[in-house]
Amino acid sequence: MTTTVPALPAADPAPPPLPRTPRRGDRVALALLLAGTAALYLWDLGASGWPTPSTPLPRRPGP
């Protein structure tokens, strides 16, 4: 014996969710995160003996 299930009417698909727009606080937090990362990166390079971008490169003695 076979049982059949009546087909359900097609439901309207739900519209896709709207993308979340970044808030001002998100942008400020991202800017602070990037600035802090850059500062710590340059500070660590200076502490380990690497020149920072503002340090002129040493000149090699000429022949």
N, C-alpha and C positions, 0 to 999 in steps of 0.2 A: 504494500500500500504506500502511496506517495502523498505527501502533504505539500500543498502549495501555499505560499504566503502571498497575499495580494501586494502588488507594488505600491510603495508609498509615493505620494505626489512629490515631485522635485521641489525642494525648498530653495528659496532664494539664497545664494551664497552670501555670506557676511562680507561687507566691504573690508578691504585691508585696513589695518590700523594706520592712523596718520603717524608720520615720523615725528619723533620728539625733537622739538626745536631747542637748541642749546640756550640755556639761561645765562644772564650776565655773570652770575656767580660761578658757573661752570667755566666761562672764559677767563675770569680772573684767577680761578684756581689753577687752570692749565698754564697761564702765563707765569704765575708764581712757581709752579712746579718746574717749568723749563728754566726759569732764571736761577732758581736754587740749584738745579742739577748742573747748569753751566758753571756757576760759581764754585761749587764743590769740586767739579772736574778740574777747573783751572787751578784751584788751590792745591789739589792733590798733585797735579803736574809740577807746580812750583816747589812743593815740599819734597818731591822725589828727585829734584835736580833737572827736570826738563824745563826748557825755556817756555815762557808764556808768550802769546802772540805779541805782547808789547815789548818783549825783550829782544834786542837786536842780536842777530846771529854772530858768533865770533868769526873773525877773519883768519884765514890760514896764512901763515907766513909765506911770502913770495920767494922765488928762487934767487 
